[in-house]
Amino acid sequence: MTPVQRLLANLFGGWFQLRQRFPAMLLDDLADAVTVGERGHLGEVRFAVESRLAVRAVLAGVDARTRAQEVFAQLRVWDTEENCGVLIYLLLSEQRIEIVADRGIARRVAQAQWDDVCALMRDHFAAGRWREGSLEGLAAINALLREHFPADDRHNPDELPDRPVLL
């Protein structure tokens, strides 16, 4: 996407789609999926959806990855005992999906695996299947976390809120 395309997308795209694509019922289902998924692993998963970036941010060169890292910090996803927080970040205006993993997870899960999850979600979203894409992406992340950070019989507190955040 060129800088002009990004500017136009963030000026005119995404803002009216947020509640349409992520209604309260889907947010409830995503929160439930996070809660259930986290019982099987030590990871903490956050899901954040942003309609668009501020014009000032776009002009300053902030891209979806940079913004996802900012949201990761703002939501304190890094602040877990096992350093195993994961953020799923969607930027509707630019149709971007970013997954940011804390350092404990990044050492064990290859970037290619996160890219596969993003591709799965992107395919569903491109077909207008926002519910399926979100829930299947979340299920894939939960599976990766179960593989690399199984809960077994260890103490497994719920350290972060499970409800998705609309920005």
MARNU-923125 format. One record per residue: residue number from 1; residue in three letters; z, y, x of N, C-alpha, C in turn. Coordinates in nm, 4 decimals. Example, Ala and Ser with C-alpha at 12.3 -4.5 7.8 and 13.67 -1.06 7.14 Angstrom:
<recs>
REC  marnu  semar      n.c3      n.c2      n.c1     ca.c3     ca.c2     ca.c1      c.c3      c.c2      c.c1
REC      1    ALA    0.7800   -0.5690    1.3190    0.7800   -0.4500    1.2300    0.7800   -0.3300    1.3200
REC      2    SER    0.7080   -0.2250    1.2850    0.7140   -0.1060    1.3670    0.7870    0.0030    1.2900
</recs>
This chain:
<recs>
REC  marnu  semar      n.c3      n.c2      n.c1     ca.c3     ca.c2     ca.c1      c.c3      c.c2      c.c1
REC      1    MET    0.0000   -0.1172    0.0851    0.0000    0.0000    0.0000    0.0000    0.1239    0.0900
REC      2    THR   -0.0907    0.2164    0.0647   -0.0962    0.3390    0.1437    0.0216    0.4297    0.1060
REC      3    PRO    0.0512    0.5282    0.1898    0.1599    0.6208    0.1546    0.1364    0.6922    0.0210
REC      4    VAL    0.0132    0.7283   -0.0080   -0.0174    0.7957   -0.1350    0.0028    0.6987   -0.2520
REC      5    GLN   -0.0412    0.5748   -0.2357   -0.0211    0.4744   -0.3413    0.1278    0.4501   -0.3656
REC      6    ARG    0.2047    0.4432   -0.2568    0.3494    0.4239   -0.2704    0.4123    0.5412   -0.3446
REC      7    LEU    0.3712    0.6623   -0.3098    0.4250    0.7807   -0.3754    0.3938    0.7792   -0.5243
REC      8    LEU    0.2696    0.7503   -0.5590    0.2305    0.7459   -0.7001    0.3015    0.6332   -0.7750
REC      9    ALA    0.3137    0.5182   -0.7117    0.3822    0.4053   -0.7757    0.5273    0.4402   -0.8052
REC     10    ASN    0.5915    0.5099   -0.7131    0.7321    0.5439   -0.7326    0.7511    0.6655   -0.8224
REC     11    LEU    0.6496    0.7465   -0.8351    0.6567    0.8582   -0.9300    0.6373    0.8114   -1.0735
REC     12    PHE    0.5405    0.7220   -1.0931    0.4993    0.6890   -1.2290    0.5236    0.5445   -1.2710
REC     13    GLY    0.5587    0.4582   -1.1800    0.5716    0.3168   -1.2143    0.7141    0.2670   -1.2128
REC     14    GLY    0.7386    0.1649   -1.2876    0.8640    0.0925   -1.2806    0.9778    0.1406   -1.3678
REC     15    TRP    0.9972    0.2711   -1.3831    1.1185    0.3207   -1.4488    1.1305    0.2746   -1.5932
REC     16    PHE    1.0193    0.2639   -1.6640    1.0245    0.2254   -1.8050    1.0272    0.0733   -1.8223
REC     17    GLN    1.0073   -0.0014   -1.7139    0.9990   -0.1469   -1.7224    1.1327   -0.2166   -1.6976
REC     18    LEU    1.2283   -0.1466   -1.6462    1.3532   -0.2076   -1.6027    1.4211   -0.2854   -1.7151
REC     19    ARG    1.4517   -0.2201   -1.8251    1.5222   -0.2864   -1.9362    1.4318   -0.3834   -2.0124
REC     20    GLN    1.3027   -0.3577   -2.0088    1.2088   -0.4481   -2.0754    1.2022   -0.5818   -2.0011
REC     21    ARG    1.1942   -0.5761   -1.8698    1.1826   -0.6984   -1.7898    1.3176   -0.7651   -1.7637
REC     22    PHE    1.4243   -0.6857   -1.7668    1.5580   -0.7392   -1.7409    1.6538   -0.6973   -1.8526
REC     23    PRO    1.6333   -0.7544   -1.9714    1.7217   -0.7229   -2.0851    1.8606   -0.7826   -2.0624
REC     24    ALA    1.9533   -0.7399   -2.1446    2.0932   -0.7828   -2.1306    2.1075   -0.9345   -2.1314
REC     25    MET    2.0309   -1.0030   -2.2150    2.0422   -1.1484   -2.2229    2.0014   -1.2152   -2.0908
REC     26    LEU    1.8977   -1.1640   -2.0264    1.8571   -1.2189   -1.8965    1.9637   -1.1894   -1.7906
REC     27    LEU    2.0204   -1.0703   -1.7947    2.1271   -1.0372   -1.6998    2.2463   -1.1313   -1.7172
REC     28    ASP    2.2783   -1.1642   -1.8419    2.3862   -1.2603   -1.8689    2.3518   -1.3975   -1.8112
REC     29    ASP    2.2287   -1.4419   -1.8325    2.1864   -1.5723   -1.7812    2.1873   -1.5756   -1.6280
REC     30    LEU    2.1457   -1.4665   -1.5658    2.1482   -1.4593   -1.4196    2.2916   -1.4615   -1.3669
REC     31    ALA    2.3809   -1.3893   -1.4335    2.5219   -1.3904   -1.3924    2.5788   -1.5311   -1.4033
REC     32    ASP    2.5468   -1.6010   -1.5118    2.5933   -1.7387   -1.5287    2.5370   -1.8292   -1.4191
REC     33    ALA    2.4095   -1.8112   -1.3852    2.3468   -1.8934   -1.2814    2.4101   -1.8676   -1.1445
REC     34    VAL    2.4460   -1.7430   -1.1169    2.5149   -1.7121   -0.9915    2.6510   -1.7803   -0.9899
REC     35    THR    2.7248   -1.7678   -1.0992    2.8585   -1.8275   -1.1083    2.8536   -1.9782   -1.0870
REC     36    VAL    2.7649   -2.0444   -1.1572    2.7531   -2.1903   -1.1460    2.7056   -2.2290   -1.0060
REC     37    GLY    2.6070   -2.1581   -0.9546    2.5540   -2.1893   -0.8218    2.6569   -2.1750   -0.7123
REC     38    GLU    2.7394   -2.0709   -0.7213    2.8379   -2.0462   -0.6166    2.9490   -2.1510   -0.6132
REC     39    ARG    2.9622   -2.2290   -0.7182    3.0626   -2.3368   -0.7168    3.0247   -2.4466   -0.6177
REC     40    GLY    2.8968   -2.4582   -0.5868    2.8493   -2.5644   -0.4987    2.8318   -2.5253   -0.3540
REC     41    HIS    2.8539   -2.3964   -0.3221    2.8379   -2.3519   -0.1838    2.9346   -2.2381   -0.1550
REC     42    LEU    2.9455   -2.2040   -0.0283    3.0372   -2.0976    0.0138    2.9722   -1.9596    0.0120
REC     43    GLY    2.8443   -1.9523   -0.0190    2.7734   -1.8257   -0.0210    2.8124   -1.7379   -0.1388
REC     44    GLU    2.7813   -1.6107   -0.1241    2.7991   -1.5120   -0.2306    2.6628   -1.4480   -0.2548
REC     45    VAL    2.6157   -1.4544   -0.3786    2.4819   -1.4073   -0.4121    2.4909   -1.2846   -0.5009
REC     46    ARG    2.4143   -1.1830   -0.4651    2.3998   -1.0631   -0.5494    2.2525   -1.0481   -0.5835
REC     47    PHE    2.2255   -0.9959   -0.7021    2.0897   -0.9760   -0.7526    2.0809   -0.8301   -0.7931
REC     48    ALA    1.9895   -0.7557   -0.7339    1.9756   -0.6134   -0.7647    1.8300   -0.5814   -0.7970
REC     49    VAL    1.8112   -0.5023   -0.9031    1.6773   -0.4616   -0.9452    1.6746   -0.3093   -0.9500
REC     50    GLU    1.5751   -0.2525   -0.8845    1.5593   -0.1069   -0.8840    1.4213   -0.0737   -0.9402
REC     51    SER    1.4181    0.0222   -1.0311    1.2915    0.0560   -1.0946    1.1958    0.1260   -0.9980
REC     52    ARG    1.2498    0.2196   -0.9196    1.1640    0.2947   -0.8267    1.2512    0.3660   -0.7264
REC     53    LEU    1.1878    0.4081   -0.6182    1.2574    0.4856   -0.5156    1.2428    0.6344   -0.5457
REC     54    ALA    1.3370    0.7107   -0.4989    1.3280    0.8558   -0.5116    1.2123    0.9065   -0.4259
REC     55    VAL    1.1472    1.0107   -0.4728    1.0343    1.0687   -0.3994    1.0767    1.1055   -0.2576
REC     56    ARG    1.1934    1.1619   -0.2437    1.2442    1.2015   -0.1119    1.2520    1.0805   -0.0182
REC     57    ALA    1.2950    0.9672   -0.0713    1.3047    0.8456    0.0100    1.1662    0.7969    0.0519
REC     58    VAL    1.0720    0.7996   -0.0405    0.9354    0.7558   -0.0088    0.8761    0.8465    0.0988
REC     59    LEU    0.8934    0.9773    0.0827    0.8402    1.0709    0.1816    0.9070    1.0551    0.3172
REC     60    ALA    1.0306    1.0103    0.3172    1.1031    0.9870    0.4437    1.0653    0.8530    0.5063
REC     61    GLY    0.9817    0.7756    0.4380    0.9350    0.6493    0.4940    1.0208    0.5285    0.4613
REC     62    VAL    1.1132    0.5437    0.3670    1.1961    0.4302    0.3267    1.1078    0.3295    0.2533
REC     63    ASP    1.1063    0.2063    0.3019    1.0299    0.1021    0.2347    1.1251    0.0065    0.1632
REC     64    ALA    1.0712   -0.0932    0.0966    1.1534   -0.1852    0.0179    1.2540   -0.2597    0.1051
REC     65    ARG    1.2140   -0.3007    0.2247    1.3056   -0.3739    0.3132    1.4222   -0.2852    0.3548
REC     66    THR    1.3919   -0.1626    0.3930    1.4973   -0.0694    0.4329    1.5915   -0.0423    0.3170
REC     67    ARG    1.5345   -0.0218    0.1992    1.6179    0.0036    0.0815    1.7033   -0.1186    0.0487
REC     68    ALA    1.6469   -0.2381    0.0620    1.7238   -0.3602    0.0369    1.8432   -0.3690    0.1324
REC     69    GLN    1.8229   -0.3322    0.2567    1.9325   -0.3335    0.3533    2.0386   -0.2296    0.3170
REC     70    GLU    1.9957   -0.1142    0.2655    2.0913   -0.0123    0.2197    2.1728   -0.0651    0.1018
REC     71    VAL    2.1060   -0.1294    0.0064    2.1739   -0.1849   -0.1113    2.2681   -0.2974   -0.0687
REC     72    PHE    2.2275   -0.3782    0.0268    2.3119   -0.4843    0.0824    2.4446   -0.4248    0.1305
REC     73    ALA    2.4356   -0.3122    0.2002    2.5565   -0.2456    0.2493    2.6349   -0.1807    0.1345
REC     74    GLN    2.5655   -0.1116    0.0445    2.6329   -0.0430   -0.0664    2.7093   -0.1393   -0.1562
REC     75    LEU    2.6524   -0.2564   -0.1790    2.7165   -0.3560   -0.2646    2.8159   -0.4426   -0.1867
REC     76    ARG    2.8287   -0.4138   -0.0583    2.9226   -0.4835    0.0313    2.8971   -0.6346    0.0341
REC     77    VAL    2.7701   -0.6723    0.0321    2.7343   -0.8137    0.0362    2.7750   -0.8738    0.1706
REC     78    TRP    2.7829   -0.7920    0.2719    2.8236   -0.8354    0.4055    2.9730   -0.8660    0.4130
REC     79    ASP    3.0485   -0.8241    0.3159    3.1943   -0.8289    0.3222    3.2487   -0.9596    0.2632
REC     80    THR    3.2107   -1.0723    0.3238    3.2591   -1.2028    0.2791    3.3245   -1.2750    0.3962
REC     81    GLU    3.4169   -1.3602    0.3644    3.4943   -1.4305    0.4664    3.4070   -1.5142    0.5594
REC     82    GLU    3.3062   -1.5785    0.5055    3.2203   -1.6678    0.5843    3.0923   -1.5990    0.6346
REC     83    ASN    3.0785   -1.4676    0.6130    2.9552   -1.3954    0.6482    2.8333   -1.4637    0.5863
REC     84    CYS    2.8464   -1.4981    0.4586    2.7394   -1.5731    0.3936    2.6976   -1.5101    0.2605
REC     85    GLY    2.6810   -1.3796    0.2612    2.6300   -1.3109    0.1442    2.4786   -1.3034    0.1474
REC     86    VAL    2.4180   -1.3079    0.0287    2.2729   -1.2976    0.0148    2.2424   -1.1988   -0.0971
REC     87    LEU    2.1489   -1.1092   -0.0707    2.1029   -1.0149   -0.1722    1.9581   -1.0439   -0.2066
REC     88    ILE    1.9312   -1.0569   -0.3354    1.7941   -1.0601   -0.3870    1.7683   -0.9199   -0.4398
REC     89    TYR    1.6698   -0.8525   -0.3833    1.6399   -0.7141   -0.4209    1.4970   -0.7071   -0.4734
REC     90    LEU    1.4810   -0.6516   -0.5931    1.3490   -0.6314   -0.6518    1.3236   -0.4820   -0.6670
REC     91    LEU    1.2081   -0.4367   -0.6203    1.1650   -0.2989   -0.6394    1.0437   -0.3035   -0.7315
REC     92    LEU    1.0661   -0.2737   -0.8591    0.9619   -0.2898   -0.9601    0.8395   -0.2023   -0.9352
REC     93    SER    0.8594   -0.0777   -0.8968    0.7465    0.0141   -0.8825    0.6448   -0.0342   -0.7795
REC     94    GLU    0.6914   -0.1000   -0.6744    0.6017   -0.1472   -0.5689    0.5803   -0.2980   -0.5747
REC     95    GLN    0.6407   -0.3610   -0.6753    0.6304   -0.5048   -0.6932    0.6690   -0.5789   -0.5654
REC     96    ARG    0.7852   -0.5424   -0.5114    0.8342   -0.6016   -0.3868    0.9617   -0.6803   -0.4132
REC     97    ILE    0.9737   -0.7905   -0.3434    1.0923   -0.8757   -0.3474    1.1419   -0.8878   -0.2045
REC     98    GLU    1.2676   -0.8593   -0.1842    1.3282   -0.8721   -0.0515    1.4548   -0.9550   -0.0635
REC     99    ILE    1.4757   -1.0431    0.0310    1.6001   -1.1189    0.0390    1.6655   -1.0817    0.1704
REC    100    VAL    1.7888   -1.0340    0.1615    1.8656   -0.9971    0.2804    1.9839   -1.0921    0.2893
REC    101    ALA    1.9948   -1.1595    0.4032    2.1031   -1.2552    0.4241    2.1961   -1.2068    0.5334
REC    102    ASP    2.3238   -1.2299    0.5140    2.4241   -1.1949    0.6142    2.4038   -1.2804    0.7394
REC    103    ARG    2.4655   -1.2393    0.8476    2.4418   -1.3016    0.9772    2.4796   -1.4498    0.9807
REC    104    GLY    2.5807   -1.4911    0.9071    2.6182   -1.6321    0.9053    2.5076   -1.7195    0.8483
REC    105    ILE    2.4396   -1.6700    0.7485    2.3304   -1.7440    0.6855    2.2027   -1.7311    0.7680
REC    106    ALA    2.1775   -1.6127    0.8194    2.0550   -1.5885    0.8956    2.0449   -1.6810    1.0168
REC    107    ARG    2.1580   -1.7253    1.0699    2.1562   -1.8177    1.1838    2.1104   -1.9573    1.1435
REC    108    ARG    2.1242   -1.9914    1.0173    2.0953   -2.1287    0.9731    1.9705   -2.1420    0.8862
REC    109    VAL    1.9345   -2.0375    0.8160    1.8196   -2.0437    0.7249    1.7049   -1.9637    0.7855
REC    110    ALA    1.5919   -2.0302    0.8038    1.4748   -1.9663    0.8653    1.4124   -1.8641    0.7706
REC    111    GLN    1.3525   -1.7604    0.8277    1.2863   -1.6577    0.7479    1.1778   -1.7184    0.6591
REC    112    ALA    1.1118   -1.8216    0.7073    1.0062   -1.8853    0.6280    1.0609   -1.9405    0.4958
REC    113    GLN    1.1852   -1.9854    0.4961    1.2446   -2.0366    0.3724    1.2691   -1.9231    0.2730
REC    114    TRP    1.3139   -1.8087    0.3210    1.3312   -1.6921    0.2328    1.1947   -1.6472    0.1814
REC    115    ASP    1.0939   -1.6497    0.2680    0.9586   -1.6105    0.2271    0.9064   -1.7017    0.1164
REC    116    ASP    0.9390   -1.8317    0.1249    0.8970   -1.9257    0.0198    0.9612   -1.8900   -0.1143
REC    117    VAL    1.0875   -1.8514   -0.1110    1.1561   -1.8112   -0.2349    1.0898   -1.6856   -0.2922
REC    118    CYS    1.0603   -1.5897   -0.2059    0.9932   -1.4669   -0.2514    0.8569   -1.4995   -0.3133
REC    119    ALA    0.7820   -1.5900   -0.2519    0.6498   -1.6278   -0.3040    0.6625   -1.6947   -0.4408
REC    120    LEU    0.7612   -1.7809   -0.4563    0.7865   -1.8454   -0.5854    0.8120   -1.7405   -0.6931
REC    121    MET    0.8990   -1.6460   -0.6629    0.9320   -1.5407   -0.7586    0.8098   -1.4541   -0.7869
REC    122    ARG    0.7381   -1.4165   -0.6823    0.6210   -1.3296   -0.6964    0.5158   -1.3931   -0.7878
REC    123    ASP    0.4947   -1.5241   -0.7738    0.3963   -1.5930   -0.8587    0.4355   -1.5840   -1.0056
REC    124    HIS    0.5618   -1.6064   -1.0349    0.6089   -1.5957   -1.1729    0.5975   -1.4521   -1.2236
REC    125    PHE    0.6419   -1.3571   -1.1433    0.6391   -1.2173   -1.1859    0.4967   -1.1694   -1.2118
REC    126    ALA    0.4028   -1.2111   -1.1265    0.2629   -1.1702   -1.1435    0.2071   -1.2192   -1.2771
REC    127    ALA    0.2609   -1.3305   -1.3269    0.2174   -1.3855   -1.4556    0.3026   -1.3337   -1.5713
REC    128    GLY    0.3924   -1.2395   -1.5422    0.4761   -1.1825   -1.6474    0.5963   -1.2668   -1.6845
REC    129    ARG    0.6278   -1.3680   -1.6039    0.7405   -1.4577   -1.6323    0.8636   -1.4125   -1.5525
REC    130    TRP    0.9215   -1.3036   -1.5969    1.0340   -1.2434   -1.5248    1.1583   -1.3309   -1.5312
REC    131    ARG    1.1833   -1.3884   -1.6456    1.2994   -1.4768   -1.6626    1.2888   -1.5991   -1.5709
REC    132    GLU    1.1761   -1.6687   -1.5799    1.1562   -1.7896   -1.5010    1.1597   -1.7594   -1.3513
REC    133    GLY    1.0918   -1.6536   -1.3115    1.0887   -1.6177   -1.1697    1.2258   -1.5859   -1.1139
REC    134    SER    1.3040   -1.5127   -1.1920    1.4390   -1.4754   -1.1475    1.5292   -1.5978   -1.1389
REC    135    LEU    1.5279   -1.6788   -1.2437    1.6163   -1.7962   -1.2460    1.5740   -1.9019   -1.1443
REC    136    GLU    1.4443   -1.9242   -1.1270    1.3988   -2.0224   -1.0284    1.4234   -1.9734   -0.8859
REC    137    GLY    1.4050   -1.8446   -0.8633    1.4359   -1.7899   -0.7306    1.5831   -1.8048   -0.6981
REC    138    LEU    1.6657   -1.7752   -0.7946    1.8100   -1.7898   -0.7770    1.8471   -1.9362   -0.7534
REC    139    ALA    1.7856   -2.0279   -0.8267    1.8116   -2.1710   -0.8072    1.7701   -2.2155   -0.6672
REC    140    ALA    1.6591   -2.1648   -0.6179    1.6136   -2.1998   -0.4830    1.7112   -2.1490   -0.3769
REC    141    ILE    1.7622   -2.0290   -0.3967    1.8603   -1.9745   -0.3017    1.9891   -2.0552   -0.3076
REC    142    ASN    2.0342   -2.0896   -0.4265    2.1540   -2.1726   -0.4396    2.1353   -2.3072   -0.3691
REC    143    ALA    2.0155   -2.3647   -0.3786    1.9885   -2.4929   -0.3121    1.9957   -2.4774   -0.1601
REC    144    LEU    1.9387   -2.3699   -0.1070    1.9467   -2.3458    0.0373    2.0919   -2.3282    0.0823
REC    145    LEU    2.1689   -2.2562    0.0030    2.3085   -2.2341    0.0391    2.3903   -2.3631    0.0286
REC    146    ARG    2.3608   -2.4462   -0.0698    2.4296   -2.5764   -0.0797    2.3987   -2.6625    0.0421
REC    147    GLU    2.2744   -2.6549    0.0885    2.2334   -2.7343    0.2050    2.3047   -2.6880    0.3322
REC    148    HIS    2.3128   -2.5583    0.3517    2.3662   -2.5041    0.4772    2.5137   -2.4639    0.4720
REC    149    PHE    2.5651   -2.4363    0.3532    2.7044   -2.3936    0.3353    2.7683   -2.4657    0.2164
REC    150    PRO    2.7731   -2.5988    0.2190    2.8298   -2.6698    0.1040    2.9776   -2.6355    0.0847
REC    151    ALA    3.0186   -2.6291   -0.0396    3.1586   -2.5969   -0.0692    3.2491   -2.7141   -0.0374
REC    152    ASP    3.2005   -2.8364   -0.0612    3.2822   -2.9561   -0.0421    3.4185   -2.9328   -0.1072
REC    153    ASP    3.5234   -2.9576   -0.0368    3.6575   -2.9376   -0.0929    3.7269   -2.8161   -0.0320
REC    154    ARG    3.6507   -2.7274    0.0267    3.7078   -2.6093    0.0916    3.7441   -2.5025   -0.0113
REC    155    HIS    3.8360   -2.4161    0.0283    3.8724   -2.3008   -0.0543    3.7472   -2.2160   -0.0741
REC    156    ASN    3.7158   -2.1819   -0.1981    3.5900   -2.1143   -0.2287    3.6130   -2.0009   -0.3282
REC    157    PRO    3.6722   -1.8906   -0.2817    3.6971   -1.7803   -0.3749    3.5673   -1.7096   -0.4132
REC    158    ASP    3.5661   -1.6506   -0.5312    3.4527   -1.5695   -0.5752    3.4790   -1.4279   -0.5241
REC    159    GLU    3.4109   -1.3901   -0.4171    3.4421   -1.2659   -0.3474    3.3656   -1.1439   -0.3990
REC    160    LEU    3.2511   -1.1656   -0.4630    3.1689   -1.0539   -0.5097    3.1338   -1.0741   -0.6575
REC    161    PRO    3.1080   -0.9654   -0.7291    3.0685   -0.9786   -0.8706    2.9402   -1.0610   -0.8844
REC    162    ASP    2.9308   -1.1368   -0.9913    2.8150   -1.2228   -1.0145    2.7065   -1.1559   -1.0985
REC    163    ARG    2.7422   -1.0504   -1.1699    2.6467   -0.9845   -1.2598    2.5421   -0.9061   -1.1793
REC    164    PRO    2.4155   -0.9209   -1.2143    2.3095   -0.8425   -1.1474    2.3332   -0.6920   -1.1653
REC    165    VAL    2.2813   -0.6165   -1.0712    2.2939   -0.4724   -1.0719    2.1568   -0.4108   -1.0983
REC    166    LEU    2.1506   -0.3187   -1.1946    2.0282   -0.2414   -1.2184    2.0499   -0.1043   -1.1567
REC    167    LEU    1.9646   -0.0689   -1.0640    1.9796    0.0581   -0.9926    1.8856    0.1641   -1.0456
</recs>
